[in-house]
Amino acid sequence: MKSKYIALVVLLAFIGLVVFIGTSDLKMPGADEKVGQIVEKYAQEVGTQEREPYINTDKGDLLLFLFALGGAAAGFWLGYNWRDLFGKMPVSAVQEVTKQG
């Protein structure tokens, strides 16, 4: 009974926190902004500027395609090395599976 009240209090506190963060005007700069400011400062000291990336992944679905290729390569590698990674199934387990099916 006591654990239900604790769970209810934690749930209400979490919902209240989410509502507070969603409705407040808090400024929470991310690491990209802070690191970007530091990098820009040193880049100006050296005299360099931004340049276009060699492979611009912002065009269309190129980034999604690259992630899909990476996932496919990882899946093929995992499938090829499955027995080396997770061991072979014992013969008794194979016999049980064939008897059931």
Summary of the structure (lengths in Angstrom):
residues: 101
radius of gyration: 26.6
end to end distance: 45.7
largest distance: 74.1
contacts: 151
relative contact order: 0.04
helix: 71%
strand: 0%
